[in-house]
């Protein structure tokens, strides 16, 4: 949100907790998403990376089949000392895509993952569009 209350996000977000793995200083870290959209995610962590950091991370979930490997840019962060129950410590990540084709493929997989996690009716209400159909694994 901006200071005047306007939404900055281009995509609607779904509150979904998914395991995420990423490296920091040659250590593999495991944390969880708080929410996710087609354009980014919020990773709950007591060790947020610096704004402007580019990271590679992996989203794993039982319904996912093969994990989704992504790159992202840390756009903002909440330090543990600044956190509250409604605003946990962590970092806002904007997805970085290498091509329009990769972006489309990841967005389609994320949509299918959200449908399998939320159900078609909740997906449509939350995301404001029809749920993708098809029996393939997200």
C-alpha positions in Angstrom: 0.0 0.0 0.0 1.1 3.5 -0.6 1.0 6.2 2.1 -2.4 7.5 0.7 -3.9 4.0 0.9 -3.7 3.0 -2.8 -2.8 -0.6 -3.6 0.6 -0.9 -5.4 0.2 -4.6 -6.3 -0.7 -5.5 -9.9 -2.0 -9.0 -8.9 -4.3 -10.1 -6.2 -2.8 -12.1 -3.4 -4.0 -15.3 -1.8 -3.2 -16.2 1.8 -1.4 -19.5 1.3 1.4 -20.9 3.5 3.9 -22.8 1.3 7.4 -24.0 2.2 10.2 -22.0 0.5 13.9 -22.8 0.4 16.6 -20.4 -0.5 20.3 -19.8 0.2 21.8 -17.1 2.3 25.6 -16.9 2.9 26.0 -20.5 1.7 23.4 -21.8 4.1 20.1 -23.4 2.9 17.2 -21.7 4.7 13.6 -22.9 4.9 10.8 -20.5 5.6 7.1 -20.1 4.6 5.1 -17.8 2.4 2.4 -15.8 4.0 0.7 -14.9 0.7 1.4 -15.3 -2.9 0.3 -13.8 -6.2 1.3 -14.1 -9.9 3.8 -11.3 -9.3 5.4 -12.0 -6.0 5.2 -13.4 -2.5 5.9 -12.5 1.1 8.3 -14.8 2.9 7.9 -15.0 6.7 11.4 -15.0 8.2 13.2 -13.5 11.2 16.2 -13.0 8.9 15.0 -10.9 6.0 17.6 -10.2 3.2 18.5 -6.6 2.3 16.2 -4.7 -0.1 17.5 -5.0 -3.6 18.9 -8.5 -3.1 18.2 -11.0 -5.9 17.6 -14.5 -4.8 16.7 -17.9 -6.2 14.2 -19.9 -4.2 12.1 -23.0 -4.5 8.5 -23.5 -3.6 7.6 -27.0 -2.5 4.2 -28.4 -1.7 2.6 -31.9 -1.7 0.1 -30.9 -4.3 2.7 -29.3 -6.5 4.6 -32.3 -7.9 7.8 -30.8 -9.2 8.9 -27.8 -7.2 8.7 -24.3 -8.7 12.1 -22.7 -8.9 12.0 -18.9 -9.1 14.2 -15.8 -9.0 13.0 -12.8 -7.1 14.0 -9.3 -5.9 13.6 -8.2 -2.3 11.4 -5.1 -2.6 10.7 -4.5 1.1 11.2 -6.0 4.5 9.9 -6.1 8.0 12.5 -6.5 10.7 11.5 -8.7 13.8 11.6 -5.6 16.0 9.0 -3.9 13.8 6.7 -6.9 13.4 3.2 -7.2 14.9 0.7 -10.1 14.8 -0.9 -8.6 11.7 2.5 -7.7 10.1 5.0 -10.5 10.7 8.8 -10.3 10.1 9.8 -11.1 6.6 10.4 -9.8 3.1 8.3 -8.9 0.1 9.6 -10.6 -3.0 8.9 -9.5 -6.6 9.3 -12.4 -9.1 11.9 -11.9 -11.8 11.3 -13.7 -15.1 13.8 -14.4 -17.9 11.2 -14.3 -20.6 7.5 -13.7 -21.2 7.1 -17.5 -21.8 8.6 -18.3 -18.4 6.4 -15.7 -16.8 3.3 -17.2 -18.4 4.3 -20.8 -17.5 4.9 -19.8 -13.8 1.7 -17.8 -13.6 -0.3 -20.7 -14.9 1.3 -23.1 -12.4 0.7 -20.7 -9.6 -3.0 -20.4 -10.6 -3.4 -24.2 -10.6 -1.6 -24.4 -7.3 -4.0 -21.8 -5.8 -7.0 -23.6 -7.2 -5.9 -26.9 -5.7 -5.2 -25.2 -2.3 -8.3 -22.9 -2.1 -10.8 -24.6 -4.4 -12.2 -23.2 -7.6 -15.0 -21.0 -6.0 -12.6 -19.4 -3.5 -10.0 -18.9 -6.2 -12.5 -17.1 -8.5 -13.8 -14.9 -5.7 -10.4 -14.0 -4.4 -8.6 -13.6 -7.8 -11.5 -12.1 -9.7 -11.2 -14.5 -12.7 -12.3 -18.0 -13.7 -10.4 -20.9 -12.2 -8.2 -22.8 -14.7 -9.5 -26.3 -15.5 -7.6 -29.5 -16.3 -6.4 -32.3 -14.2 -2.7 -31.7 -14.6 -0.4 -31.3 -11.6 0.2 -27.7 -10.7 
